[in-house]
């Protein structure tokens, strides 16, 4: 019975066999039928009925089960593709918006870290866009290794990334770690060692009347000021006193 179910559902493959799985299935049904018939001696008909009454329903149930599992896996894969950035394999803008809006609706406090590569255009102009792609992929892996399980990294677009930090007390420390440790590493590209710096803006959301774009704009503005003031630094938006930005001295 196990052999028949395995072959009929395509879950068991034997190297060297080129039989159609349905042919193999019926072959095994025939063999098992004959064996069962002989085991019943004078009850041949009962043996035939018994083997088919057991195998065929089991085979059909198993086929339906694996079909449903396959459909579920395909659906999950499609959903994952919809919220995943193709280049960096991190979450994309769509997922960022959905997650932040959900937190806003649930009145959850969180911090937004907006990160941007300094002089990214210069990198592309000097080494080509393929180097820029390598830099983005490398940066994604680097940042992911610094995050905790509940932190969420998304690619906002281009060379801009957003990190949603549920524990806003840890946001500044996380940004400092990312900025400072990034200064100590290089990216290898076609024999060249390339050092890239980052600028970051931080905005703490505290269940005020803000929407998704408001929060992004605040963090983006803080990041822009960090770049404008020389880059390789963090600027935090102080929401308690309105639009006020303060530079953070890196330790």
Secondary structure, 3 states (H helix, E strand, C coil): CHHHHHHHHCCCCCCCCCCCHHHHHHHHHHHHHHHHHHHHCCCHHHHHHHHHHHHHHHHHHHHHHHHHHHHHHHHHHHHHHHCECCCCCCECHHHHHHHHHHHHHCCCCEEEEEEEECCHHHHHHHHCHHHHHHHHHHHHHHHHCCCCCCCEEEEEECCEEEEEECCCCCHHHHHHHHHHHHCCCCEEECCEEECCCEEEEEEEECCCCCCHHHHHHHHHHHHHHHHHCCCCCEEEECHHHCCCEEEECCC
